Structures are given as structure tokens and as C-alpha cells.
Amino acid sequence: MADFGDMAKNALNSEQGENMSDQALDKAGDAAGDATGGRFDEQIDKGKDAADERLGQ
């Protein structure tokens, strides 16, 4: 099981993993923005940025 965790961690640290996480965060942010009618776009963007920093390289 530890090997799987290491593989996932290495995948996120690659350029391809970075692109995939960016796309996922963008989709999630867009969905949240649509669900709230755009009222919380600033907060959603802050959350996306914080998550990207945590997940990014």
C-alpha cells in the first residue's frame, strides 16, 4: 500500500500531474462558481490558489 502512495505522490510532482491538478481545480472552481451564481468567485479563486500551492510543485 505504501508503494501506491509513493506512486501517487510522484505523479503529482511531475509536470503532467501539475497540469492534471490544475485542470481539476479549474473544473471544480467553475462548478462552484456556477452553483453559486458567481457570487463567491473571489473566495473560490482564493481556495483554488491555496489548493494549487499545496498540490503544486
N, CA and C of each residue as an Amber inpcrd file, in Angstrom:
protein
   171
   0.8240000  -1.1890000   0.0000000   0.0000000   0.0000000   0.0000000
   0.8700000   1.2560000   0.0000000   1.9940000   1.2280000   0.6730000
   2.8830000   2.3860000   0.7050000   3.4070000   2.7020000  -0.6880000
   3.6300000   1.6740000  -1.4980000   4.1110000   1.8970000  -2.8570000
   3.1030000   2.6930000  -3.6760000   1.8220000   2.3890000  -3.4930000
   0.7830000   3.1200000  -4.2150000   0.7930000   4.5950000  -3.8150000
   0.9490000   4.8680000  -2.5320000   1.0210000   6.2520000  -2.0590000
   2.2090000   6.9860000  -2.6370000   3.3510000   6.3100000  -2.7120000
   4.5450000   6.9160000  -3.3100000   4.3450000   7.1890000  -4.7920000
   3.6790000   6.2630000  -5.4730000   3.4250000   6.4500000  -6.9040000
   2.5140000   7.6510000  -7.1310000   1.4920000   7.7960000  -6.3040000
   0.5800000   8.9290000  -6.4400000   1.2980000  10.2350000  -6.1500000
   2.1390000  10.2330000  -5.1460000   2.9000000  11.4390000  -4.7950000
   3.8420000  11.8290000  -5.9340000   4.5240000  10.8530000  -6.5190000
   5.4310000  11.1260000  -7.6330000   4.6770000  11.6230000  -8.8590000
   3.4780000  11.0880000  -9.0880000   2.6820000  11.5250000 -10.2370000
   2.2800000  12.9830000 -10.0870000   1.9040000  13.4020000  -8.8760000
   1.5130000  14.7940000  -8.6560000   2.7000000  15.7390000  -8.8030000
   3.8970000  15.2600000  -8.5300000   5.0770000  16.1090000  -8.6090000
   5.6330000  16.2230000 -10.0250000   5.0540000  15.5250000 -10.9820000
   5.5050000  15.6200000 -12.3620000   4.7870000  16.7740000 -13.0650000
   5.2980000  17.1680000 -14.2040000   4.6730000  18.2420000 -14.9830000
   3.2760000  17.8210000 -15.4360000   3.1420000  16.5760000 -15.8420000
   1.8340000  16.0760000 -16.2590000   0.8580000  16.0940000 -15.0870000
   1.3280000  15.7170000 -13.9230000   0.4860000  15.7530000 -12.7280000
   0.0670000  17.1660000 -12.3810000   0.9940000  18.1050000 -12.5400000
   0.6870000  19.5150000 -12.2850000  -0.4180000  19.9950000 -13.2260000
  -0.3160000  19.6420000 -14.4930000  -1.3400000  20.0350000 -15.4660000
  -2.6930000  19.4040000 -15.1340000  -2.6770000  18.1430000 -14.7270000
  -3.9240000  17.4620000 -14.3810000  -4.5680000  18.0870000 -13.1480000
  -3.7560000  18.4120000 -12.1450000  -4.3320000  19.0130000 -10.9380000
  -4.8680000  20.4090000 -11.2440000  -4.1850000  21.1680000 -12.1040000
  -4.6770000  22.4880000 -12.4950000  -6.0270000  22.3790000 -13.2000000
  -6.1400000  21.4090000 -14.1030000  -7.4010000  21.2220000 -14.8230000
  -8.5230000  20.8380000 -13.8630000  -8.2270000  19.9530000 -12.9190000
  -9.2400000  19.5230000 -11.9590000  -9.6820000  20.6940000 -11.0840000
  -8.7270000  21.5090000 -10.6320000  -9.0730000  22.6680000  -9.8080000
  -9.8960000  23.6750000 -10.5980000  -9.5560000  23.8670000 -11.8690000
 -10.3280000  24.7870000 -12.7070000 -11.7680000  24.3070000 -12.8820000
 -11.9280000  23.0080000 -13.1360000 -13.2780000  22.4550000 -13.2950000
 -14.0740000  22.5830000 -12.0040000 -13.4330000  22.2900000 -10.8840000
 -14.1240000  22.3950000  -9.5980000 -14.5020000  23.8420000  -9.3080000
 -13.5920000  24.7680000  -9.6010000 -13.8840000  26.1820000  -9.3940000
 -15.0190000  26.6680000 -10.2780000 -15.0290000  26.2240000 -11.5300000
 -16.1050000  26.5950000 -12.4430000 -17.4520000  26.0450000 -11.9590000
 -17.4470000  24.8000000 -11.4930000 -18.6810000  24.1940000 -10.9950000
 -19.1820000  24.9380000  -9.7580000 -18.2580000  25.2900000  -8.8660000
 -18.6560000  26.0390000  -7.6640000 -19.1810000  27.4220000  -8.0390000
 -18.5420000  28.0610000  -8.9910000 -18.9990000  29.3680000  -9.4440000
 -20.3830000  29.3080000 -10.0620000 -20.6180000  28.2680000 -10.8660000
 -21.9330000  28.0900000 -11.4760000 -22.9990000  27.8180000 -10.4120000
 -22.6380000  27.0050000  -9.4280000 -23.5970000  26.6430000  -8.3820000
 -23.9790000  27.8360000  -7.5110000 -23.0730000  28.7890000  -7.3660000
 -23.3430000  29.9530000  -6.5120000 -23.7390000  31.1790000  -7.3180000
 -23.8660000  31.0080000  -8.6100000 -24.2540000  32.1360000  -9.4520000
 -23.1810000  33.2120000  -9.5360000 -21.9430000  32.8390000  -9.2690000
 -20.8410000  33.7880000  -9.3740000 -20.6930000  34.7270000  -8.1910000
 -21.5070000  34.5390000  -7.1650000 -21.4760000  35.4500000  -6.0140000
 -20.2030000  35.3150000  -5.1840000 -19.5560000  34.1630000  -5.2470000
 -18.3950000  33.9120000  -4.3990000 -17.1320000  33.6350000  -5.2200000
 -17.0530000  34.2130000  -6.4000000 -15.9240000  33.9540000  -7.2900000
 -14.5820000  34.3080000  -6.6510000 -14.5290000  35.3900000  -5.9140000
 -13.2710000  35.7960000  -5.2850000 -12.8200000  34.7590000  -4.2560000
 -13.7360000  34.2750000  -3.4530000 -13.3980000  33.2730000  -2.4420000
 -13.0250000  31.9470000  -3.0980000 -13.7330000  31.6010000  -4.1610000
 -13.4340000  30.3650000  -4.8840000 -12.0370000  30.4360000  -5.4770000
 -11.6870000  31.5700000  -6.0660000 -10.3470000  31.7340000  -6.6380000
  -9.2680000  31.6250000  -5.5620000  -9.5200000  32.1950000  -4.3930000
  -8.5580000  32.0860000  -3.2930000  -8.3870000  30.6260000  -2.8760000
  -9.4820000  29.9030000  -2.8180000  -9.4230000  28.4890000  -2.4630000
  -8.6750000  27.6670000  -3.5000000  -8.9290000  27.9650000  -4.7820000
  -8.2130000  27.2740000  -5.8570000  -6.7220000  27.5510000  -5.7760000
  -6.3530000  28.8040000  -5.5240000  -4.9400000  29.1650000  -5.4200000
  -4.2730000  28.4620000  -4.2450000  -4.9630000  28.3970000  -3.1250000
  -4.4070000  27.7280000  -1.9380000  -4.2280000  26.2270000  -2.2070000
  -5.2050000  25.6170000  -2.8470000  -5.0970000  24.1990000  -3.1600000
  -3.9810000  23.9410000  -4.1600000  -3.8400000  24.8230000  -5.1390000
  -2.7840000  24.6700000  -6.1460000  -1.4090000  24.7860000  -5.5020000
  -1.2580000  25.7040000  -4.5680000   0.0220000  25.8310000  -3.8690000
   0.3380000  24.5650000  -3.0820000  -0.6760000  24.0000000  -2.4620000
  -0.4790000  22.7900000  -1.6490000  -0.1590000  21.5840000  -2.5210000
  -0.8080000  21.4790000  -3.6790000  -0.6170000  20.3320000  -4.5580000
   0.5260000  20.5260000  -5.5500000   0.7960000  21.7780000  -5.9060000
   1.7470000  22.0690000  -6.9820000   3.1840000  21.7510000  -6.6300000
   4.0040000  21.9100000  -7.6420000   5.4320000  21.6020000  -7.4990000
   6.1200000  22.6700000  -6.6960000
